[in-house]
Amino acid sequence: MRIAVTGSIATDHLMVFPGSITDQLVPERLERVSLSFLVDDLHIHRGGVAANIAFGLAQLGLTPVLVGAVGADFGDYRAWLESHGVDTASVHVSATRHTARFLCTTDEAQNQIASFYAGAMSEARDIDLARVAAHHGGLDLVVIAPNDPDAMLRHTRDCRAHGYRFAADPSQQLARLTGPQARTLVEGAELLFTNEYEHDLLLSVTGWTRDAVLSRVGRWITTLGENGVRIESRTEPALTIPAVPTGVVVDPTGVGDAFRAGFLAGLSRRTGIEQAARMGATLASLVLESAGGQEYVFTPGEFLSRLHVTYGPAAATDIEHRVLVGDAGL
């Protein structure tokens, strides 16, 4: 399956606050917040939603097509992605802007406050998916991940115009989207990804009910953190898959991206929805135990062991046969 992942490509600046962000909020003063956090650690990692998803897909044996906009400073990052199996031929390089930056502070309870500088990402709106498809001999699925809002809208329109199947993942950009824009991004998606908070925010922004959303998409996949993932559709009962237990939680950044990568990798290998969600949860657990969205390393045996412990031997054996053997996977 040829999967194009559109969205942000960025450098992550991740900081750790040794306390509680919420303890610093004064309820009577929320209309004028002015806070500064003295952090203990700073880690700089490669990131961006689209790049993280593409990296995860590549680690599970696919060759995803990364589609986004970057600055001239992208050289080392491009080499990293290509060395790990990501096709970057369709990445647009800006002549004037730097690659996007994500700055995030995480506290002891895994609460986060983040800012995102778009930089070159604003030029992603100039990318024509038809040209990308022509270059790669067609596209089986396009992931519309957080990006410049105009780029997300253009890519969605391109998918409809050319008949490309697409997955909608508006997530962080829901805060910037108007109701009509959000409805445009969701309408007709084969897959819709949100986390639990974004699930409710999407309903608020679109003005749709849950049933109205389900009537417009194939499946709605909602990640629930430590409670796993819920998968809903118009025609089937809701399905809940438990999360994979983790050891030491290092950093939640990129965990949702890893879930999407594992889930899509499973679907591409025709594992079925339930097994695809298990693959997503397993990859997410690996990222949760590492700093950054692309710093995790694992072997097929480690991946299968986590599957086995959480979901049983049959699930692990099925994944091994469908995904992690020969040229099909790791």
C-alpha positions in Angstrom: 0.0 0.0 0.0 1.4 3.4 -1.0 0.6 5.8 1.9 1.3 9.5 1.6 1.5 11.3 4.9 0.9 15.1 4.6 1.4 17.4 7.6 4.0 19.1 9.7 7.7 18.5 9.7 9.4 20.2 12.6 12.2 20.2 15.2 10.9 19.5 18.7 12.3 21.5 21.7 11.1 19.5 24.7 11.4 20.7 28.2 10.6 19.2 31.6 9.0 21.1 34.5 9.5 19.3 37.9 6.1 20.2 39.3 2.5 20.7 38.2 1.5 23.2 35.6 -2.1 23.2 36.9 -0.9 24.2 40.4 0.3 27.4 38.9 -3.1 28.4 37.5 -5.1 30.8 39.7 -8.8 30.2 39.0 -9.7 33.8 39.7 -7.0 35.1 37.3 -7.5 32.9 34.2 -8.5 35.8 32.1 -5.0 37.2 32.3 -2.4 34.5 32.6 1.3 35.3 32.8 3.5 32.4 33.7 7.1 31.4 33.4 8.4 27.9 34.2 12.0 27.1 35.2 12.7 23.8 33.5 15.3 21.2 34.4 15.9 19.7 31.0 15.9 20.6 27.3 16.0 18.0 24.6 16.0 18.8 20.9 14.6 16.1 18.6 13.3 15.6 15.1 9.6 15.8 15.0 6.4 17.0 13.3 3.3 14.9 13.1 3.7 13.8 9.4 7.4 13.0 9.9 6.7 11.0 13.1 3.9 9.0 11.4 6.1 8.4 8.3 9.0 7.3 10.5 6.8 4.8 12.4 5.4 3.4 9.2 8.9 2.9 7.9 10.0 1.1 11.1 7.2 -1.4 10.4 8.4 -2.2 6.9 6.5 0.3 4.7 8.0 3.0 2.5 5.7 6.0 3.2 5.8 9.2 1.1 6.3 12.2 3.3 4.6 15.4 2.0 5.2 18.7 3.6 7.2 21.9 3.5 10.6 22.6 5.1 13.4 25.1 5.1 16.9 24.9 3.6 18.0 23.6 7.1 16.3 20.3 6.4 19.4 18.5 5.0 20.5 16.5 8.0 16.8 15.7 8.9 16.2 14.5 5.3 19.2 12.2 5.5 18.0 10.8 8.8 14.5 10.0 7.4 15.8 8.5 4.2 18.2 6.3 6.1 15.3 5.0 8.1 13.1 4.2 5.0 11.0 7.3 4.5 10.6 8.7 0.9 11.2 12.4 1.1 11.1 13.2 -2.7 7.8 15.1 -2.3 9.0 17.4 0.5 8.9 21.0 -0.6 11.9 23.2 0.4 11.3 26.9 1.0 13.8 29.4 -0.3 13.1 31.9 2.6 11.7 30.2 5.7 13.1 27.9 8.3 11.7 24.4 9.1 8.9 24.6 11.7 9.7 24.5 15.4 7.6 22.8 18.2 8.3 24.0 21.8 6.8 22.0 24.6 6.9 22.0 28.4 5.8 18.8 30.1 5.2 18.5 33.9 5.3 15.6 36.3 1.7 14.6 35.5 2.3 14.7 31.7 0.4 17.9 31.3 1.8 20.0 28.5 1.9 23.6 27.3 3.2 24.0 23.8 3.8 26.5 21.0 4.3 25.9 17.3 6.2 28.1 14.9 5.0 27.3 11.4 7.9 28.7 9.3 8.2 27.0 6.0 5.1 24.9 6.8 2.9 27.7 5.4 4.2 26.8 1.9 2.7 23.4 2.1 -0.5 24.9 0.6 1.4 25.1 -2.7 1.9 21.3 -2.9 -0.2 19.5 -5.6 -1.1 16.0 -4.6 -1.8 15.0 -8.2 1.8 15.7 -9.0 2.8 13.6 -5.9 0.6 10.8 -7.1 2.0 10.9 -10.6 5.5 10.8 -9.4 4.9 7.7 -7.2 2.6 5.9 -9.6 -0.6 6.5 -7.6 -1.6 6.8 -3.9 -3.6 4.2 -2.0 -4.2 6.4 1.0 -3.5 10.0 2.0 -3.2 11.0 5.6 -4.2 14.6 6.2 -2.4 15.4 9.4 -2.0 18.8 11.2 -0.4 21.3 8.8 -0.9 24.7 7.5 -4.8 25.0 7.6 -5.0 26.0 3.9 -2.7 23.1 3.0 -5.0 20.7 4.9 -8.0 22.0 3.0 -6.3 21.9 -0.3 -5.1 18.3 0.2 -8.6 17.2 1.2 -10.1 18.8 -1.9 -7.4 17.2 -4.0 -8.3 13.8 -2.5 -12.0 14.2 -3.4 -11.3 15.6 -6.8 -8.9 12.7 -7.8 -10.6 9.9 -5.8 -7.8 9.3 -3.3 -8.9 7.6 -0.1 -7.9 9.8 2.8 -7.6 9.7 6.6 -8.5 12.9 8.5 -6.3 13.8 11.5 -7.0 17.4 12.3 -6.0 17.1 16.0 -3.9 20.1 17.1 -5.3 22.3 14.3 -8.9 22.0 15.6 -8.2 25.1 17.7 -7.5 27.1 14.6 -10.3 25.8 12.3 -13.7 27.3 11.8 -16.8 25.1 11.7 -17.0 25.0 7.9 -13.3 24.2 7.6 -13.5 21.3 10.2 -16.5 19.9 8.4 -14.7 20.1 5.1 -11.7 18.1 6.5 -13.9 15.4 8.0 -16.5 14.8 5.3 -15.9 11.6 3.4 -12.8 10.5 5.3 -12.2 6.8 5.4 -10.6 7.2 8.8 -10.9 10.0 11.4 -8.3 10.2 14.2 -8.7 12.2 17.4 -7.8 11.9 21.0 -10.4 12.0 23.7 -10.3 15.7 24.2 -10.3 16.4 20.4 -13.3 14.0 20.1 -15.4 16.5 22.0 -13.8 19.5 20.5 -14.5 18.3 17.0 -18.2 17.9 17.9 -18.2 21.5 19.3 -16.4 23.0 16.3 -18.4 21.2 13.6 -21.7 21.5 15.4 -22.4 17.9 14.5 -23.6 15.1 16.8 -21.6 11.9 17.2 -24.0 10.1 14.9 -23.7 12.9 12.3 -19.9 12.5 12.3 -20.2 8.7 12.0 -22.6 9.1 9.0 -19.8 11.0 7.2 -16.7 8.9 7.9 -15.8 5.2 7.6 -14.4 4.8 11.1 -13.7 7.2 13.9 -10.6 6.2 16.0 -10.3 7.9 19.3 -7.2 7.3 21.5 -7.9 7.3 25.2 -4.4 7.4 26.7 -3.9 4.7 29.3 -7.5 3.5 28.6 -6.6 2.4 25.1 -8.5 3.3 21.9 -12.1 3.3 20.9 -13.1 2.6 17.3 -16.6 3.5 16.1 -18.5 3.3 12.8 -22.0 3.7 11.6 -22.6 0.0 10.9 -20.7 -1.8 13.7 -20.7 -1.8 17.5 -18.0 0.3 19.1 -14.8 -1.5 19.8 -12.4 -0.7 22.6 -8.8 -2.0 22.6 -6.8 -1.8 25.8 -3.4 0.1 25.9 -0.1 -1.7 26.2 1.3 -1.2 29.7 4.6 0.7 29.8 7.5 0.8 32.1 9.0 4.2 32.8 7.1 7.0 31.1 9.7 9.3 29.6 7.8 11.7 27.3 4.3 11.6 25.7 5.4 13.6 22.6 4.7 11.7 19.4 2.8 8.8 21.1 -0.4 9.6 19.1 1.6 9.7 15.9 3.1 6.3 16.7 -0.3 4.9 17.3 -1.5 6.1 13.9 1.6 4.6 12.2 1.1 1.2 13.8 -2.6 1.3 13.0 -2.1 2.2 9.4 0.7 -0.3 9.0 -1.6 -3.0 10.3 -4.4 -2.0 7.8 -1.9 -2.0 5.0 -1.0 -5.6 5.8 -4.7 -6.5 6.0 -4.6 -7.5 9.7 -8.2 -6.2 10.3 -9.2 -3.3 12.5 -8.7 -4.9 15.9 -5.2 -6.2 15.1 -4.3 -2.8 13.5 -5.3 -1.1 16.8 -3.1 -3.5 18.8 -0.2 -2.7 16.5 -0.8 1.0 17.0 -0.9 0.6 20.8 2.2 -1.4 20.8 4.2 1.1 18.8 2.8 3.9 21.0 4.1 2.2 24.1 7.6 2.2 22.7 7.5 5.9 22.0 6.1 6.7 25.5 9.3 5.1 27.0 11.6 7.3 24.9 12.3 11.0 24.5 11.1 12.4 21.2 8.9 11.0 18.5 11.6 9.2 16.5 14.2 8.1 19.1 12.8 4.6 19.8 14.5 1.4 18.7 13.1 -2.1 18.9 13.5 -5.5 17.4 10.7 -7.7 16.0 11.0 -9.9 19.1 10.5 -7.0 21.4 7.5 -5.8 19.5 5.9 -9.3 19.5 6.7 -9.8 23.1 4.7 -6.7 24.0 1.8 -7.8 21.8 1.9 -11.3 23.4 1.8 -10.0 27.0 -1.1 -7.6 26.4 -3.2 -9.4 23.8 -2.2 -13.0 23.9 -0.2 -15.5 21.8 -2.8 -15.7 19.0 -2.6 -12.0 18.3 1.2 -12.0 18.4 1.4 -15.0 16.1 -1.0 -13.4 13.6 1.0 -10.1 13.5 4.3 -12.1 13.1 2.9 -14.0 10.1 1.3 -11.0 8.4 3.7 -8.2 9.2 7.0 -9.1 10.7 8.3 -11.8 8.3 10.6 -11.6 5.3 10.3 -8.5 3.2 6.8 -7.7 4.5 7.9 -6.0 7.6 10.8 -5.6 10.0 
